Amino acid sequence: MLQRSNAPILSSTETANRTGIIVFQVPEHEPESIRQACRTAGLAVSCRGGGVRISLHAYNDTHDIQRLADVLRDLSAHKGTRRKISHKTGGISSPSQHDD
């Protein structure tokens, strides 16, 4: 899904190193603006290592993946609208559990 969205994956894609934690970027968008778009869609992600970190686990379902795909599609449709936003780094495990 990330590759179809032209979202470069920053974390290792080597088979031996694969996990449910993935860091990616969306070209022409700051990580913080991606995080905010995900949060608006009810997705908990964080800004890490110059990208956006998602952590998929057993409690995630296909609806979560589809919401992420929808956010990435919408962001990709707005290319060239890169905004500089001050980075507030920090992860959240669930929008309802933490507020950053």
BELWODA-V989289 format. One record per pair of residues at least 6 apart in sequence whose ideal C-beta (glycine too) atoms are under 7 Angstrom apart, sorted by sequence separation. I is the first residue (numbers start at 1). GAP is how many residues later the second one is. D is the distance in Angstrom with one decimal. If there is no record, write none. Layout:
i;gap;d
I;GAP;D
I;GAP;D
//
This chain:
i;gap;d
92;6;4.4
2;7;5.7
38;7;4.7
45;7;5.3
46;7;4.9
26;8;5.4
45;8;6.2
92;8;5.6
45;9;5.2
11;10;6.8
35;10;5.5
90;10;5.0
11;11;5.3
35;11;6.8
11;12;4.5
35;12;5.5
88;12;6.6
9;13;6.2
10;13;4.4
10;14;6.1
54;14;7.0
9;15;5.0
10;15;6.5
32;15;5.8
8;16;6.4
31;16;4.3
7;17;4.7
8;17;5.2
35;17;6.0
7;18;6.3
34;18;4.8
7;19;5.1
31;19;6.9
31;20;5.8
6;21;6.3
31;21;5.1
43;21;6.7
2;22;5.3
43;24;5.8
23;25;5.7
42;25;6.6
43;25;5.9
23;26;5.4
25;26;4.6
41;26;4.8
24;27;5.4
23;28;4.4
24;28;5.9
43;28;7.0
23;29;6.8
41;29;6.9
23;30;4.9
38;30;6.9
41;30;5.1
21;32;6.5
22;32;5.3
38;33;5.5
21;34;4.9
37;34;5.0
20;35;6.0
20;36;4.1
20;37;5.7
37;38;6.1
53;38;6.6
10;39;6.2
10;40;6.9
47;40;5.9
10;41;4.7
34;41;6.5
47;42;5.1
46;44;6.1
46;45;3.2
26;46;6.4
29;46;5.4
46;46;6.4
44;48;4.9
26;49;5.1
44;49;6.1
26;50;6.8
33;50;5.7
44;50;5.2
28;51;5.2
44;51;5.4
28;52;6.1
30;52;6.6
33;52;5.5
29;53;6.0
30;53;6.3
32;53;4.3
42;53;6.2
28;54;4.5
30;54;6.4
30;55;5.1
32;55;5.2
31;56;6.8
32;56;6.5
39;56;6.2
1;64;6.8
7;65;5.9
5;67;4.0
1;68;5.3
5;68;6.7
6;70;6.5
5;71;5.7
//
